């Protein structure tokens, strides 16, 4: 009986050893040439290829001999096929077509056209618009391809309301989460992406020279945007109501910050105004409740009224000139009632406050 137990114990030990050997072999196969190793090598080779073939000069990226204006454009071209779009709009001679879903539509083959293609991202979202929650729907990436100027997307009518054109006619606007504009497009029209409340990513190429009025009005999910140095003009209210915008870089190619350009950008904490700017429009930063600091260069010769109205967190302004130069600037009523701001000049400080009908100043 004792002998049988000994044999059984030996057999059990041998079985355990064999199982351990099999486990080790399996792990070595998986990690040394198997699935894990293949995936690891593939990832390393991909990273190496991108590192070897990427040229980050001037903000561009070169992969496989092809130069892209941004990594977003590269990703878009890599993951999307020209015929995978779900719906499109065509701009021909400045006029936009109605919604197109037929990939054989003759409008798509016309010469000298701009095409706005919508691709479903595979995600579902429930966007908001004017404070109301919309129904759940497909999220879209919008890719605009072509060369030249995009036609107008909206026009003013009676009572300062506007008629929506192209993709704004549908209810798809709040479902756009990403925007890629290909190199060759020269403008962003008035109201082009207004009320794109779910838009979080934008790639603007250096071919764009102008951004229209209210172009990104109400893009409440947009946190940052890079304006290329090719842009020389920004329309009034271009970014009004972009409540998640935390930073903005104004290029040195811009000479005027228009009326209400960044009004109600409640998350904007600071902004740098380049020395190319000579004028700041009415209410340009009105309602920027998180704005804590701003530097104004001596190139500025006029500042519109109410420019800092509602900027409850702003207590100081840095001015790169003397108090005499500050006084020589043509200014409207910069502040609201009972609000005061200290202006730091190179030769001393000025305290500004608004009381009654005018701006008062004391040293």
VEXDO-663150 format. One record per residue (C-alpha): residue in one letter; x, y, z. Coordinates in steps of 0.25 Angstrom, whole numbers, plus 5000, padded with zeros to 4 digits. Each point is the difference from the previous one (the first is absolute). Layout:
BEGIN
+------+------+-------+------+
: rest : east : north :   up :
+------+------+-------+------+
:    A :    X :     Y :    Z :
...
+------+------+-------+------+
# end
This chain:
BEGIN
+------+------+-------+------+
: rest : east : north :   up :
+------+------+-------+------+
:    X : 5000 :  5000 : 5000 :
:    X : 5011 :  5009 : 5004 :
:    X : 5007 :  4997 : 4987 :
:    X : 4988 :  5003 : 4991 :
:    X : 4999 :  5014 : 5007 :
:    X : 5015 :  5002 : 4997 :
:    X : 4998 :  4997 : 4985 :
:    X : 4987 :  5009 : 5000 :
:    X : 5008 :  5012 : 5006 :
:    X : 5012 :  4998 : 4990 :
:    X : 4990 :  5000 : 4988 :
:    X : 4993 :  5013 : 5006 :
:    X : 5013 :  5007 : 5001 :
:    X : 5004 :  4996 : 4986 :
:    X : 4987 :  5005 : 4994 :
:    X : 5002 :  5013 : 5007 :
:    X : 5014 :  5002 : 4994 :
:    X : 4995 :  4996 : 4986 :
:    X : 4988 :  5011 : 5002 :
:    X : 5010 :  5010 : 5004 :
:    X : 5009 :  4997 : 4988 :
:    X : 4989 :  5002 : 4991 :
:    X : 4996 :  5013 : 5006 :
:    X : 5014 :  5005 : 4999 :
:    X : 5001 :  4996 : 4985 :
:    X : 4986 :  5006 : 4997 :
:    X : 5004 :  5013 : 5006 :
:    X : 5014 :  5000 : 4993 :
:    X : 4993 :  4997 : 4987 :
:    X : 4990 :  5011 : 5002 :
:    X : 5010 :  5010 : 5004 :
:    X : 5012 :  4996 : 4991 :
:    X : 4994 :  4999 : 4986 :
:    X : 4986 :  4998 : 5003 :
:    X : 4988 :  5009 : 5001 :
:    X : 5006 :  5009 : 5010 :
:    X : 5013 :  5002 : 4994 :
:    X : 4994 :  5002 : 4986 :
:    X : 4991 :  5011 : 5006 :
:    X : 5012 :  5006 : 5007 :
:    X : 5009 :  5000 : 4988 :
:    X : 4989 :  5006 : 4991 :
:    X : 4998 :  5011 : 5010 :
:    X : 5014 :  5003 : 5001 :
:    X : 5002 :  4999 : 4985 :
:    X : 4988 :  5010 : 4998 :
:    X : 5006 :  5010 : 5010 :
:    X : 5014 :  4999 : 4994 :
:    X : 4994 :  5002 : 4986 :
:    X : 4993 :  5012 : 5004 :
:    X : 5012 :  5006 : 5008 :
:    X : 5009 :  4997 : 4988 :
:    X : 4991 :  5006 : 4990 :
:    X : 4994 :  5012 : 5007 :
:    X : 5004 :  5014 : 4998 :
:    X : 4994 :  5009 : 5010 :
:    X : 5006 :  5013 : 4994 :
:    X : 4990 :  5011 : 4999 :
:    X : 4989 :  4992 : 5007 :
:    X : 4999 :  4990 : 4988 :
:    X : 5002 :  4985 : 5000 :
:    X : 5006 :  4992 : 4989 :
:    X : 4997 :  4985 : 5000 :
:    X : 5004 :  4990 : 4989 :
:    X : 5004 :  5012 : 4991 :
:    X : 4986 :  5007 : 5001 :
:    X : 4999 :  5013 : 5008 :
:    X : 4988 :  5003 : 5008 :
:    X : 4996 :  5014 : 5006 :
:    X : 4998 :  4993 : 5014 :
:    X : 4999 :  4987 : 5006 :
:    X : 4985 :  5001 : 5000 :
:    X : 5000 :  5000 : 4985 :
:    X : 5010 :  4988 : 4999 :
:    X : 4990 :  4992 : 5009 :
:    X : 4988 :  5004 : 4992 :
:    X : 5007 :  4996 : 4987 :
:    X : 5005 :  4987 : 5006 :
:    X : 4987 :  4996 : 5006 :
:    X : 4990 :  5005 : 4990 :
:    X : 4997 :  4996 : 4985 :
:    X : 4996 :  5010 : 4990 :
:    X : 4987 :  4992 : 4998 :
:    X : 4997 :  4997 : 5015 :
:    X : 4993 :  5013 : 5003 :
:    X : 4985 :  4999 : 5004 :
:    X : 4995 :  5014 : 4994 :
:    X : 5006 :  5011 : 4993 :
:    X : 4998 :  5015 : 4995 :
:    X : 5006 :  5006 : 4988 :
:    X : 5004 :  5015 : 4998 :
:    X : 5001 :  5003 : 4985 :
:    X : 5003 :  5015 : 4996 :
:    X : 4997 :  5004 : 5014 :
:    X : 4986 :  4993 : 5002 :
:    X : 4998 :  4988 : 5008 :
:    X : 4992 :  4988 : 4996 :
:    X : 4989 :  4993 : 5008 :
:    X : 5004 :  4988 : 5008 :
:    X : 5006 :  4989 : 4991 :
:    X : 5000 :  4985 : 5004 :
:    X : 5001 :  4994 : 4986 :
:    X : 5015 :  4998 : 4998 :
:    X : 4997 :  5000 : 4985 :
:    X : 4994 :  5014 : 5000 :
:    X : 5005 :  5008 : 4988 :
:    X : 5002 :  5012 : 5009 :
:    X : 5012 :  4992 : 5007 :
:    X : 5008 :  5000 : 4986 :
:    X : 4998 :  5014 : 4996 :
:    X : 5013 :  5008 : 4998 :
:    X : 5005 :  5010 : 5010 :
:    X : 4991 :  4996 : 5012 :
:    X : 5002 :  4999 : 5015 :
:    X : 4994 :  4988 : 5007 :
:    X : 4996 :  4999 : 5014 :
:    X : 4999 :  4986 : 5004 :
:    X : 4994 :  4994 : 5013 :
:    X : 5005 :  4987 : 5006 :
:    X : 4994 :  4993 : 5011 :
:    X : 5010 :  4998 : 5011 :
:    X : 4993 :  4987 : 5006 :
:    X : 4997 :  5008 : 5013 :
:    X : 4986 :  5004 : 5005 :
:    X : 4998 :  5013 : 5007 :
:    X : 4989 :  5008 : 5006 :
:    X : 5004 :  5015 : 4997 :
:    X : 4994 :  5013 : 5006 :
:    X : 4995 :  5012 : 4992 :
:    X : 4995 :  5013 : 5006 :
:    X : 5000 :  4993 : 5014 :
:    X : 4991 :  4988 : 4995 :
:    X : 5005 :  4986 : 4999 :
:    X : 4998 :  4994 : 4987 :
:    X : 4997 :  4985 : 4996 :
:    X : 5011 :  4990 : 5000 :
:    X : 5006 :  4999 : 4986 :
:    X : 5013 :  4997 : 4992 :
:    X : 5012 :  5009 : 5002 :
:    X : 5006 :  5005 : 4987 :
:    X : 5014 :  5004 : 4995 :
:    X : 4999 :  5011 : 4989 :
:    X : 5011 :  5000 : 4990 :
:    X : 5000 :  5012 : 4990 :
:    X : 5008 :  4998 : 4987 :
:    X : 5003 :  5008 : 4988 :
:    X : 5007 :  5013 : 4996 :
:    X : 4995 :  5015 : 5001 :
:    X : 4990 :  5007 : 5008 :
:    X : 4988 :  4993 : 5006 :
:    X : 4986 :  5007 : 4997 :
:    X : 4992 :  5007 : 5010 :
:    X : 4993 :  4991 : 5010 :
:    X : 4990 :  5011 : 5006 :
:    X : 4995 :  5013 : 4997 :
:    X : 4993 :  5011 : 5009 :
:    X : 4985 :  5002 : 4998 :
:    X : 4990 :  5008 : 5007 :
:    X : 5001 :  5001 : 5015 :
:    X : 5015 :  4996 : 5000 :
:    X : 4996 :  4986 : 4998 :
:    X : 5007 :  4991 : 4990 :
:    X : 4996 :  4990 : 4990 :
:    X : 5008 :  4987 : 5001 :
:    X : 5007 :  4994 : 4988 :
:    X : 5007 :  4987 : 4996 :
:    X : 5002 :  4991 : 5012 :
:    X : 4994 :  5010 : 5009 :
:    X : 4986 :  4997 : 4994 :
:    X : 5000 :  4986 : 5007 :
:    X : 5001 :  4997 : 5014 :
:    X : 5014 :  4994 : 4999 :
:    X : 5007 :  5012 : 5004 :
:    X : 5001 :  4997 : 5015 :
:    X : 5004 :  4986 : 4997 :
:    X : 5014 :  5004 : 4994 :
:    X : 5011 :  4997 : 5009 :
:    X : 5012 :  5002 : 4991 :
:    X : 5003 :  5009 : 4989 :
:    X : 5012 :  4999 : 4990 :
:    X : 5002 :  5010 : 4989 :
:    X : 5009 :  4996 : 4989 :
:    X : 5011 :  5009 : 4995 :
:    X : 4995 :  5008 : 4988 :
:    X : 4988 :  5006 : 5007 :
:    X : 5002 :  5015 : 5001 :
:    X : 4988 :  5004 : 5010 :
:    X : 4991 :  4996 : 5011 :
:    X : 4986 :  5007 : 4996 :
:    X : 4991 :  5008 : 5010 :
:    X : 4993 :  4990 : 5009 :
:    X : 5007 :  4988 : 4994 :
:    X : 5000 :  4992 : 5012 :
:    X : 4991 :  5007 : 5009 :
:    X : 4993 :  4992 : 5011 :
:    X : 5009 :  4988 : 4998 :
:    X : 4998 :  4998 : 5015 :
:    X : 5008 :  4986 : 5000 :
:    X : 5012 :  5005 : 4992 :
:    X : 5013 :  4997 : 5007 :
:    X : 5011 :  4999 : 4990 :
:    X : 5003 :  5010 : 4988 :
:    X : 5011 :  5000 : 4990 :
:    X : 5001 :  5013 : 4992 :
:    X : 5011 :  4999 : 4989 :
:    X : 5009 :  5012 : 4997 :
:    X : 4993 :  5002 : 4987 :
:    X : 4988 :  5007 : 5007 :
:    X : 5001 :  5015 : 5001 :
:    X : 4987 :  5004 : 5006 :
:    X : 4990 :  4996 : 5011 :
:    X : 4986 :  5005 : 4998 :
:    X : 4990 :  5006 : 5009 :
:    X : 4995 :  4991 : 5011 :
:    X : 5008 :  4989 : 4993 :
:    X : 5001 :  4991 : 5013 :
:    X : 4989 :  5007 : 5008 :
:    X : 4994 :  4991 : 5011 :
:    X : 5011 :  4989 : 4998 :
:    X : 4998 :  4997 : 5015 :
:    X : 5009 :  4988 : 5000 :
:    X : 5012 :  5006 : 4993 :
:    X : 5012 :  5001 : 5010 :
:    X : 5011 :  5006 : 4991 :
:    X : 5002 :  5004 : 4986 :
:    X : 5013 :  5004 : 4993 :
:    X : 4998 :  5011 : 4990 :
:    X : 5011 :  4999 : 4989 :
:    X : 5009 :  5012 : 4996 :
:    X : 4993 :  5000 : 4987 :
:    X : 4987 :  5006 : 5006 :
:    X : 5000 :  5015 : 4998 :
:    X : 4985 :  5003 : 5004 :
:    X : 4991 :  4995 : 5011 :
:    X : 4985 :  5003 : 4999 :
:    X : 4992 :  5006 : 5011 :
:    X : 4995 :  4990 : 5010 :
:    X : 5009 :  4989 : 4994 :
:    X : 5001 :  4993 : 5013 :
:    X : 4989 :  5005 : 5008 :
:    X : 4994 :  4991 : 5010 :
:    X : 5011 :  4989 : 4999 :
:    X : 4998 :  4998 : 5015 :
:    X : 5011 :  4989 : 5001 :
:    X : 5011 :  5007 : 4993 :
:    X : 5012 :  5001 : 5010 :
:    X : 5010 :  5006 : 4991 :
:    X : 5002 :  5007 : 4986 :
:    X : 5012 :  5004 : 4992 :
:    X : 4998 :  5012 : 4992 :
:    X : 5010 :  5001 : 4988 :
:    X : 5009 :  5012 : 4997 :
:    X : 4993 :  5000 : 4987 :
:    X : 4987 :  5006 : 5006 :
:    X : 4999 :  5015 : 5002 :
:    X : 4986 :  5001 : 5006 :
:    X : 4993 :  4993 : 5011 :
:    X : 4985 :  5002 : 4995 :
:    X : 4988 :  5003 : 5008 :
:    X : 4996 :  4989 : 5010 :
:    X : 5010 :  4991 : 4994 :
:    X : 5002 :  4992 : 5013 :
:    X : 4988 :  5005 : 5008 :
:    X : 4994 :  4990 : 5009 :
:    X : 5012 :  4990 : 5000 :
:    X : 4998 :  4998 : 5014 :
:    X : 5012 :  4990 : 5002 :
:    X : 5010 :  5009 : 4993 :
:    X : 5010 :  5003 : 5011 :
:    X : 5011 :  5008 : 4993 :
:    X : 5002 :  5005 : 4986 :
:    X : 5013 :  5006 : 4993 :
:    X : 4998 :  5011 : 4990 :
:    X : 5011 :  5001 : 4990 :
:    X : 5007 :  5013 : 4996 :
:    X : 4993 :  5000 : 4987 :
:    X : 4987 :  5003 : 5005 :
:    X : 4996 :  5015 : 5000 :
:    X : 4985 :  5000 : 5004 :
:    X : 4991 :  4992 : 5009 :
:    X : 4985 :  5000 : 4997 :
:    X : 4988 :  5002 : 5009 :
:    X : 4998 :  4990 : 5010 :
:    X : 5011 :  4991 : 4995 :
:    X : 5002 :  4993 : 5013 :
:    X : 4987 :  5003 : 5007 :
:    X : 4994 :  4990 : 5009 :
:    X : 5014 :  4992 : 5001 :
:    X : 4997 :  4997 : 5014 :
:    X : 5013 :  4992 : 5002 :
:    X : 5010 :  5010 : 4994 :
:    X : 5010 :  5004 : 5010 :
:    X : 5011 :  5007 : 4992 :
:    X : 5002 :  5006 : 4987 :
:    X : 5012 :  5008 : 4994 :
:    X : 4997 :  5011 : 4990 :
:    X : 5012 :  5004 : 4991 :
:    X : 5003 :  5015 : 4996 :
:    X : 4995 :  4997 : 4986 :
:    X : 4986 :  5001 : 5004 :
:    X : 4994 :  5014 : 4997 :
:    X : 4985 :  4997 : 5003 :
:    X : 4992 :  4992 : 5009 :
:    X : 4985 :  4998 : 4999 :
:    X : 4990 :  5002 : 5011 :
:    X : 4996 :  4989 : 5009 :
:    X : 5013 :  4992 : 4996 :
:    X : 5001 :  4995 : 5015 :
:    X : 4986 :  5001 : 5004 :
:    X : 4996 :  4988 : 5008 :
:    X : 5015 :  4996 : 5002 :
:    X : 4998 :  4998 : 5015 :
:    X : 5013 :  4993 : 5002 :
:    X : 5008 :  5010 : 4993 :
:    X : 5007 :  5010 : 5010 :
:    X : 5013 :  5003 : 4992 :
:    X : 5005 :  5004 : 4986 :
:    X : 5014 :  5000 : 4996 :
:    X : 5003 :  5012 : 4990 :
:    X : 5013 :  5000 : 4993 :
:    X : 5001 :  5015 : 5000 :
:    X : 4999 :  5013 : 5008 :
:    X : 4988 :  5006 : 5007 :
:    X : 5000 :  5011 : 4990 :
:    X : 5000 :  4990 : 4989 :
:    X : 4988 :  4993 : 5007 :
:    X : 4993 :  5013 : 5001 :
:    X : 5002 :  5002 : 4985 :
:    X : 4992 :  4988 : 4996 :
:    X : 4986 :  5002 : 4995 :
:    X : 4991 :  4993 : 5010 :
:    X : 4986 :  4997 : 5002 :
:    X : 4994 :  4997 : 5014 :
:    X : 5008 :  4988 : 5003 :
:    X : 4994 :  4995 : 5013 :
:    X : 4986 :  4998 : 5006 :
:    X : 4995 :  5008 : 5012 :
:    X : 5009 :  4998 : 5013 :
:    X : 5010 :  4992 : 4993 :
:    X : 5015 :  5004 : 5002 :
:    X : 5013 :  4996 : 4993 :
:    X : 5014 :  5003 : 5002 :
:    X : 5008 :  5003 : 4987 :
:    X : 5015 :  4998 : 5002 :
:    X : 5008 :  5009 : 4991 :
:    X : 5015 :  5001 : 4999 :
:    X : 5000 :  5013 : 5008 :
:    X : 4990 :  4997 : 5010 :
:    X : 4986 :  4995 : 5003 :
:    X : 4986 :  5005 : 4996 :
:    X : 4987 :  4996 : 5007 :
:    X : 4988 :  5000 : 4991 :
:    X : 4986 :  4999 : 5004 :
:    X : 4986 :  5003 : 4994 :
:    X : 4990 :  5008 : 5007 :
:    X : 4989 :  5008 : 4994 :
:    X : 5001 :  5004 : 4986 :
:    X : 5015 :  5000 : 4998 :
:    X : 5013 :  4993 : 5003 :
:    X : 5008 :  5006 : 5011 :
:    X : 5015 :  4999 : 5003 :
:    X : 5008 :  5002 : 5012 :
:    X : 5015 :  4997 : 5003 :
+------+------+-------+------+
# end
